[in-house]
Each structure stands twice: as structure tokens, then as C-alpha cells.
Amino acid sequence: MNDRANTDERPVPSETWNVGRKKRLILLIGACFIGFFIADVATPTCFEEAFSAMLALGVVTAQLTVICVWGTLVRGTFWIRLPWTLLLLVLSWCAFAWGITIENGRLDTDSMLATGLLWMFGFVTSFVPLKIAAMCFRWQIVQDSADDRQAGRNSSYAIRDIMIGTLLLALTMGIGRAMLPDEDIRFRRALDASSLNEPEPLIAITIYGIVSLLVKLPCIWISLGEKTEKIKSKIGVWVVYCFVLAIVEIGLLIAILGVPGGESVELFAGMIISHQLMGAIMLGVCLALRGLGYQLERSLSRQADHEAEDESDATTSVSESESV
């Protein structure tokens, strides 16, 4: 009788919680997709003034970083996630190119090529450092469920995964080619249109990219890796840290390129707020992931992972023998 009572009082499995979390994760992904898509379409209209242009640049940079974080830090096989990452990058560029077409009232191949090159430049400057950090420090974003962690160890290649990855790459290149109907598509043309072949724009974009990286990395750690009770205080420290970095960036730009024209005040104010806005978006998305049970941790080495799995199997077998 006691055994039956104990059996009846066992806790209900967490399937309901997992289903609820998946639904909320889908809602978060959908909200990010819609919000970033609207921002991409509206961004070309913001480049008429320096202040609004810097704010739009901050939103776009945050979006590229969110894509790169998913492509580099989320647990799973990297070469399976990479085609999805490139597809998201191309869709983001397509939305921006659509905004350019709406703004100009016609297809502007040069602007679209220049934007594509700038998109790729921003993607690489975010993706490569995050991938290096993931490889060197073994960072990964995982769920806090024991079942999910156990399932994460059983990741391997399959023919289906290779076929899906190939299909996504083909779809990515097809979308990109369909957006550029002009047959005269050359890297040199894109380089000239983007002005990256000139030293001043290249220096300015490079400095902005480095400072943006230093702004965004702490946001990922604060929201997903820090203890809950320390998040508020760390965000306060980050706000000051971000402001100091922006001042240093402005000083470097003035020292190397000189003082800009009449819109210097709007440009520098937009630059400061751009980094703050960029970090706020990163913190918001990552804190939402934390609320769904995701966290940033260091992964075990393969040998330690197998040892932990063997130890878990041994403990399970001992407990089963004792119960028998």
C-alpha cells in the first residue's frame, strides 16, 4: 500500500514546462525576426542625418551580433549551424536592400553591392572573435535542463544534416543572386561603392567595429554568465564602461582623421548612444534567453565529458542494483 501511495505521488514529468519554454522561445525568435526586419527596411531612410544614421548602425550591429552569437555559442555542430547563420545574414541584407529600393524608387545595384560588402565585413568582425572565444574559452550557451544536457552529448553528423546544409547554402546564394539582377556584379565594383578601398572610411569602420566588440562581449557574459543577484550592478558598471569606450573611440577618430564637418556634435552624440543602444538590445535578447533557462558556461573537454557520462552510467547501474 505504501509503495502504491508513493508511486501515485511522484512528480509529474517536466514535459509541460519544456513545451511552454519552446513556445516562448519561438515567440522570442519571431519577435526578434519581425523587429529586426522592420529595422532593416527602415534603416536606409535614417542615413540622411548623422545622429539617426549612428543609431541605425547600432541596431544593425546588434542584429548581426545576435546572429553570430547563435552561430558560434549555441550548443551543437558548428558546420550544421553555419548555413543557417549565413541564411539569416542574407535575409537581413535583403530587408535592407528592399529598404534601399523603397527609398530610391528603383533598384540601385551599386548601393546594394556596397551594403552587402559592409554586411559581410560586420559579420566577419563579429563572428570570428566570438568563434575564437568559443574555441579558446569553450564558451557555449546551454539549457539548464539535465535532459537537454544529456541530449546535447549525442550530436553527430548525418546525411540529412549535410543535405539540409547544402540546401540552405544554395538557397542563400539564390536569394542573393535574385536580389541583384544586374549581370555586372564584381567585387571591385562593390569595393568602390562601399568606399572601403579608401583609408578614411576603412579606418573609421574598423575602429567602430573594435569598440563595438568590446561593448558587446560583456553584455553576453552579464546576461547569461553572471549570477542573478549581480546583474543589476554589473549593468550599471557596463553603462559607465560603454561611455568611456565611446569617448576613447571619438578621441582616436579625431586624432587619426581630424575633426569632421558641421555635424560633428550630432555624429559624436549618435556614436555614444549607438553603443548604448547596441548593448541594450544585446542585454534584452540575452536576458530573455536567460529567462527561458539558457545560460553561458564552459563546456567540458571530450575526455572529461566521456568520463562524466561513464560516471553517470555507473551511478545509474548501482542505484538500479540497490533498488532491485
C-alpha positions as CSV (number, residue, x, y, z in Angstrom):
1,M,0.0,0.0,0.0
2,N,2.8,2.4,0.9
3,D,4.6,1.6,-2.4
4,R,1.4,2.4,-4.3
5,A,0.9,5.6,-2.5
6,N,4.5,6.7,-3.1
7,T,4.1,5.8,-6.8
8,D,0.9,7.9,-7.1
9,E,2.7,10.9,-5.5
10,R,5.6,11.0,-7.9
11,P,6.1,14.4,-9.5
12,V,4.7,15.0,-13.0
13,P,7.4,15.0,-15.7
14,S,8.6,18.4,-16.9
15,E,7.2,17.9,-20.5
16,T,4.6,20.6,-19.9
17,W,7.4,23.0,-18.8
18,N,9.5,22.1,-21.9
19,V,6.6,22.6,-24.2
20,G,5.9,26.0,-22.7
21,R,9.5,27.0,-22.9
22,K,9.7,26.0,-26.6
23,K,6.6,28.1,-27.3
24,R,8.1,31.1,-25.6
25,L,11.4,30.6,-27.4
26,I,9.5,30.6,-30.7
27,L,7.8,33.8,-29.7
28,L,11.1,35.4,-28.8
29,I,12.6,34.3,-32.2
30,G,9.6,35.6,-34.0
31,A,9.7,39.0,-32.2
32,C,13.4,39.4,-33.0
33,F,12.9,38.5,-36.6
34,I,10.0,40.9,-37.1
35,G,11.7,43.7,-35.1
36,F,15.0,43.4,-37.0
37,F,13.3,43.0,-40.3
38,I,11.4,46.3,-39.8
39,A,14.6,48.0,-38.6
40,D,16.4,46.7,-41.7
41,V,13.8,48.0,-44.1
42,A,13.6,51.4,-42.3
43,T,17.4,51.8,-41.9
44,P,18.1,53.4,-45.4
45,T,15.8,56.2,-44.6
46,C,17.9,57.1,-41.5
47,F,21.1,57.9,-43.2
48,E,20.1,61.5,-44.2
49,E,21.3,62.8,-40.8
50,A,24.4,61.8,-38.8
51,F,22.6,61.2,-35.5
52,S,19.9,58.9,-36.8
53,A,22.5,57.1,-39.0
54,M,24.6,56.2,-36.0
55,L,21.5,54.9,-34.1
56,A,20.5,52.8,-37.1
57,L,24.1,51.5,-37.3
58,G,23.9,50.4,-33.7
59,V,20.7,48.5,-34.3
60,V,22.2,46.7,-37.3
61,T,25.4,45.9,-35.5
62,A,23.4,44.4,-32.6
63,Q,21.4,42.3,-35.1
64,L,24.5,40.9,-36.7
65,T,25.9,40.1,-33.3
66,V,22.7,38.2,-32.3
67,I,23.0,36.1,-35.4
68,C,26.7,35.5,-34.7
69,V,26.1,34.5,-31.1
70,W,23.6,31.9,-32.2
71,G,26.0,30.7,-34.9
72,T,29.0,30.3,-32.6
73,L,28.0,29.9,-28.9
74,V,24.8,27.7,-29.0
75,R,25.5,24.1,-28.3
76,G,25.5,21.9,-31.4
77,T,27.5,21.1,-34.5
78,F,29.1,24.2,-35.9
79,W,29.1,23.2,-39.6
80,I,25.3,22.5,-39.4
81,R,24.5,25.9,-37.8
82,L,26.8,27.9,-40.2
83,P,24.4,27.6,-43.3
84,W,21.5,28.8,-41.1
85,T,23.7,31.7,-39.9
86,L,24.5,32.7,-43.5
87,L,20.9,32.5,-44.5
88,L,19.9,34.8,-41.7
89,L,22.6,37.2,-42.7
90,V,21.4,37.2,-46.3
91,L,17.8,37.7,-45.2
92,S,18.9,40.7,-43.2
93,W,20.7,42.2,-46.2
94,C,17.6,41.5,-48.4
95,A,15.5,43.6,-46.0
96,F,18.0,46.4,-46.1
97,A,18.2,46.2,-49.9
98,W,14.4,46.3,-50.1
99,G,14.6,49.5,-47.9
100,I,17.0,51.0,-50.4
101,T,14.7,50.2,-53.3
102,I,11.8,51.8,-51.5
103,E,13.8,54.9,-50.6
104,N,15.2,55.4,-54.2
105,G,12.1,54.1,-56.0
106,R,14.3,51.9,-58.2
107,L,16.9,49.1,-58.0
108,D,20.2,50.6,-57.0
109,T,22.8,47.8,-57.7
110,D,25.8,49.8,-56.5
111,S,24.2,50.6,-53.2
112,M,23.0,47.0,-52.7
113,L,26.5,45.7,-53.5
114,A,28.1,48.2,-51.1
115,T,25.7,47.2,-48.4
116,G,26.3,43.5,-49.0
117,L,30.1,44.1,-48.6
118,L,29.6,46.1,-45.4
119,W,27.2,43.4,-44.1
120,M,29.9,40.8,-44.7
121,F,32.5,43.0,-43.1
122,G,30.4,43.5,-40.0
123,F,29.5,39.8,-39.9
124,V,33.2,38.7,-40.0
125,T,34.3,41.2,-37.4
126,S,31.7,39.8,-35.0
127,F,31.7,36.1,-36.0
128,V,35.4,35.5,-35.9
129,P,36.2,36.9,-32.4
130,L,33.1,35.1,-31.0
131,K,34.2,31.8,-32.6
132,I,37.7,32.3,-31.2
133,A,36.3,32.9,-27.8
134,A,34.1,29.8,-28.1
135,M,37.1,27.7,-29.1
136,C,39.7,29.1,-26.6
137,F,37.5,29.5,-23.5
138,R,35.0,26.7,-24.5
139,W,32.0,29.1,-24.1
140,Q,28.6,27.7,-25.0
141,I,25.0,28.6,-24.4
142,V,23.1,25.7,-22.9
143,Q,19.8,25.0,-21.3
144,D,19.7,24.3,-17.6
145,S,17.7,21.1,-18.1
146,A,19.6,17.8,-17.3
147,D,17.7,16.1,-20.1
148,D,18.8,18.8,-22.6
149,R,22.4,18.5,-21.5
150,Q,22.4,14.7,-21.8
151,A,20.8,15.1,-25.3
152,G,23.5,17.6,-26.3
153,R,26.2,14.9,-26.0
154,N,24.6,12.8,-28.7
155,S,25.2,15.3,-31.6
156,S,26.7,13.8,-34.7
157,Y,26.7,14.2,-38.5
158,A,24.0,12.6,-40.6
159,I,23.4,12.6,-44.3
160,R,20.2,14.5,-43.6
161,D,22.1,17.3,-41.9
162,I,24.6,17.6,-44.8
163,M,21.7,17.7,-47.3
164,I,19.9,20.4,-45.3
165,G,23.1,22.5,-45.0
166,T,23.7,22.2,-48.8
167,L,20.1,23.2,-49.5
168,L,20.4,26.3,-47.2
169,L,23.7,27.4,-48.8
170,A,22.1,27.0,-52.3
171,L,19.0,29.0,-51.1
172,T,21.3,31.7,-49.6
173,M,23.2,32.1,-52.9
174,G,20.0,32.0,-54.9
175,I,18.3,34.7,-52.8
176,G,21.4,36.9,-53.1
177,R,21.6,36.5,-56.9
178,A,17.9,37.1,-57.3
179,M,18.2,40.4,-55.4
180,L,20.9,41.6,-57.9
181,P,19.6,41.2,-61.4
182,D,22.4,43.2,-62.9
183,E,24.9,40.9,-64.7
184,D,27.9,43.2,-64.0
185,I,28.5,42.0,-60.4
186,R,32.1,42.2,-59.4
187,F,34.0,42.5,-56.2
188,R,35.8,45.6,-57.4
189,R,32.5,47.3,-58.1
190,A,31.2,46.5,-54.6
191,L,34.5,47.7,-53.1
192,D,34.4,51.0,-54.9
193,A,30.7,51.6,-54.0
194,S,31.3,50.8,-50.3
195,S,34.4,53.2,-50.1
196,L,36.3,50.5,-48.2
197,N,39.1,50.9,-50.7
198,E,39.7,54.4,-49.2
199,P,41.7,54.7,-46.0
200,E,39.5,57.1,-44.0
201,P,36.2,55.1,-44.2
202,L,38.1,51.8,-43.6
203,I,39.8,53.2,-40.5
204,A,36.5,54.6,-39.1
205,I,34.6,51.4,-39.7
206,T,37.4,49.3,-38.2
207,I,37.7,51.4,-35.0
208,Y,33.9,51.4,-34.7
209,G,33.9,47.6,-35.1
210,I,36.6,47.0,-32.5
211,V,34.8,49.3,-29.9
212,S,31.5,47.6,-30.7
213,L,33.1,44.2,-30.0
214,L,34.4,45.4,-26.6
215,V,30.9,46.8,-25.9
216,K,29.0,43.6,-26.8
217,L,31.1,40.9,-25.2
218,P,30.4,42.0,-21.6
219,C,26.7,42.1,-22.4
220,I,26.7,38.4,-23.3
221,W,28.6,37.5,-20.1
222,I,26.5,39.7,-17.8
223,S,23.1,38.4,-19.1
224,L,24.0,34.8,-19.5
225,G,27.0,34.0,-17.3
226,E,26.8,36.3,-14.3
227,K,24.9,35.4,-11.1
228,T,21.4,36.8,-10.9
229,E,21.9,39.0,-7.9
230,K,24.9,40.7,-9.6
231,I,23.2,41.5,-12.9
232,K,21.9,45.0,-12.0
233,S,25.1,46.2,-10.5
234,K,27.1,44.8,-13.5
235,I,24.8,46.6,-15.9
236,G,25.4,49.8,-14.1
237,V,29.2,49.3,-14.4
238,W,28.8,48.4,-18.0
239,V,26.9,51.7,-18.8
240,V,29.9,53.7,-17.5
241,Y,32.4,51.3,-19.3
242,C,30.5,51.8,-22.5
243,F,30.5,55.6,-22.2
244,V,34.3,55.6,-21.6
245,L,34.9,53.4,-24.6
246,A,32.8,55.7,-26.8
247,I,34.9,58.7,-25.6
248,V,38.1,56.8,-26.4
249,E,36.7,56.0,-29.8
250,I,35.9,59.6,-30.5
251,G,39.4,60.6,-29.4
252,L,41.0,58.1,-31.7
253,L,38.9,59.2,-34.7
254,I,39.8,62.9,-34.1
255,A,43.5,62.0,-33.6
256,I,43.6,60.0,-36.8
257,L,41.1,61.5,-39.1
258,G,40.7,65.0,-37.7
259,V,37.5,66.9,-36.7
260,P,34.6,66.2,-39.0
261,G,32.4,68.9,-40.5
262,G,29.4,70.8,-39.1
263,E,27.6,67.7,-37.9
264,S,30.4,66.7,-35.5
265,V,28.2,67.2,-32.4
266,E,25.3,65.1,-33.8
267,L,27.8,62.4,-35.1
268,F,29.6,62.0,-31.7
269,A,26.4,62.1,-29.7
270,G,24.9,59.5,-32.0
271,M,28.0,57.4,-31.7
272,I,27.8,57.4,-27.9
273,I,24.1,56.5,-27.8
274,S,24.7,54.0,-30.6
275,H,26.9,51.8,-28.4
276,Q,24.4,52.1,-25.5
277,L,21.5,51.1,-27.8
278,M,23.5,48.2,-29.2
279,G,24.3,46.9,-25.7
280,A,20.7,47.4,-24.6
281,I,19.5,45.2,-27.4
282,M,22.1,42.5,-26.7
283,L,21.2,42.6,-23.0
284,G,17.5,42.4,-23.7
285,V,17.7,39.4,-26.1
286,C,20.2,37.5,-23.8
287,L,18.2,38.2,-20.7
288,A,15.1,36.9,-22.4
289,L,17.1,33.7,-23.2
290,R,18.2,33.5,-19.6
291,G,14.5,33.7,-18.6
292,L,13.9,30.7,-20.8
293,G,16.5,28.7,-18.9
294,Y,19.6,29.3,-21.1
295,Q,23.0,30.1,-19.6
296,L,26.6,30.6,-20.7
297,E,29.1,28.1,-19.4
298,R,32.4,26.5,-20.2
299,S,32.0,23.1,-21.9
300,L,33.9,20.1,-20.7
301,S,36.6,18.6,-22.9
302,R,35.7,15.5,-24.8
303,Q,37.6,13.2,-22.4
304,A,36.1,14.8,-19.3
305,D,32.7,14.7,-21.0
306,H,33.0,10.9,-21.6
307,E,34.3,10.4,-18.1
308,A,31.3,12.2,-16.7
309,E,29.0,10.2,-18.9
310,D,30.6,6.9,-17.7
311,E,30.3,8.0,-14.1
312,S,26.7,8.8,-14.6
313,D,26.1,5.4,-16.2
314,A,27.9,3.7,-13.3
315,T,25.9,5.6,-10.8
316,T,22.6,4.7,-12.6
317,S,23.5,1.0,-12.6
318,V,24.4,1.0,-8.9
319,S,21.2,2.7,-8.0
320,E,19.3,0.2,-10.1
321,S,21.0,-2.8,-8.4
322,E,20.3,-1.3,-5.0
323,S,16.6,-0.9,-5.9
324,V,16.5,-4.5,-7.0
